[in-house]
Amino acid sequence: MRKKTVSLDQAIGHILSHDLTKIDVKTGFKGAIFKKGHVVGQDDIETLRSMGREHLTILELEEDEVHEDDAASALGSAICGRGLKLTAPSEGRCNLIADFRGLLYFDPDKVHLINCDSDWVVVTLYPYTMVEPGDIVAGFRILPLVIKKAQLERALHVGAKFEVRAYKPLKVGLVTTGREIKSGIIEDAFRPKLERKIAYFGGSLLGQNMAGDDLCEIEEAIQNFLDSGADLVICTGGMSVDADDNTPRAIAQACDEIKFKGIPALPGSMLMVGMKGQKVIIGAPACVVHDEWTSLDLILPRIFAGTIPSFDEVRKFGVGGLCRRCEMCTFPNCSFGVKA
């Protein structure tokens, strides 16, 4: 990159070598109107002449160099996947913006690889963050004014890709176990909470079945919902190690595959997830009734986004899976589950 002085007309399409300051005596304004690195455009000429400029010092790139804005745009176009839009570059920075409500997906290891080059700065939310339309999910920029083409090619070769997956409008069945609830001795408190949670994802509750503690009765209640078109069945109660707790056994009998039983997250370590074909069956521990946020809330976004975590993924929930029970709860914008 080298400096060169040219006339205004010759400067169009070239890069400014330094900030250009304007002083307005009437308004008292003094500051940079055009910053170093700005690419001079036709629309800038009139303003520059009003500042008394007839010549400019510009920078000419070498054949193996890329301007910061061009490099940022190239990387942004490569990593911007579905559910996201890319902002125009400014001083070598672009952002990825969520188009709709959904769950953020990307491979953090690939972000680390890009950041191995100290001239790149890629900063993101955590993977699996629940995002809203307009949320910035990633920001990235080039630190120097120009970088080598080889640096850009290395970043592009990493193959990083970000996307937001929209939630699916799943149909949900609720199986409530426990003879004390079925008999009316204890009032169920989970249904209204569940309806509120699934409504956020665009889901709908097909109904609730009070199944008592009998193994066959619980399994039958699960199967009835599956036969009725439920995409997801959530069973509450009977998930501990008490002699009368048959819910895990009923889920195991109703499923083709158990994804995991037990999860390193508190509250909610007794969570269980199984599959019957493409349908999901969850055994939710008792804490989901009295705690507002539990391990269930770390799993539901993924299920509604169309993915079921494996045991290998779930075992990593232990780092970040401890709820701090803050007096002013801000979940999901907090540390609970951020490493999950």
HELIX and SHEET records of a PDB file:
HELIX    1   1 LEU A    8  ALA A   11  1                                   4    
HELIX    2   2 GLN A   42  ASP A   44  5                                   3    
HELIX    3   3 ILE A   45  SER A   50  1                                   6    
HELIX    4   4 GLU A   68  ILE A   79  1                                  12    
HELIX    5   5 PRO A  108  ILE A  114  1                                   7    
HELIX    6   6 LYS A  149  HIS A  157  1                                   9    
HELIX    7   7 ARG A  179  LYS A  182  1                                   4    
HELIX    8   8 PHE A  190  TYR A  200  1                                  11    
HELIX    9   9 LEU A  215  ASP A  227  1                                  13    
HELIX   10  10 THR A  247  ALA A  254  1                                   8    
HELIX   11  11 CYS A  287  HIS A  290  1                                   4    
HELIX   12  12 LEU A  296  PHE A  304  1                                   9    
HELIX   13  13 PHE A  311  VAL A  314  1                                   4    
HELIX   14  14 ARG A  315  GLY A  318  5                                   4    
SHEET    1   A 3 ARG A   2  SER A   7  0                                        
SHEET    2   A 3 HIS A  55  GLU A  60 -1                                        
SHEET    3   A 3 ILE A  15  LEU A  16 -1                                        
SHEET    1   B 2 LEU A  20  ASP A  24  0                                        
SHEET    2   B 2 PHE A  29  PHE A  34 -1                                        
SHEET    1   C 2 GLU A  65  HIS A  67  0                                        
SHEET    2   C 2 VAL A 146  LYS A 148 -1                                        
SHEET    1   D 4 LEU A  84  LEU A  86  0                                        
SHEET    2   D 4 ARG A  93  ALA A  98 -1                                        
SHEET    3   D 4 ILE A 136  ILE A 142 -1                                        
SHEET    4   D 4 TRP A 120  THR A 124 -1                                        
SHEET    1   E 3 MET A 130  VAL A 131  0                                        
SHEET    2   E 3 GLY A 102  TYR A 105 -1                                        
SHEET    3   E 3 GLU A 163  ALA A 166 -1                                        
SHEET    1   F 6 SER A 204  GLY A 212  0                                        
SHEET    2   F 6 LYS A 171  THR A 177  1                                        
SHEET    3   F 6 LEU A 232  THR A 236  1                                        
SHEET    4   F 6 LYS A 279  ALA A 284  1                                        
SHEET    5   F 6 MET A 272  LYS A 276 -1                                        
SHEET    6   F 6 GLU A 257  LYS A 261 -1                                        
END                                                                             
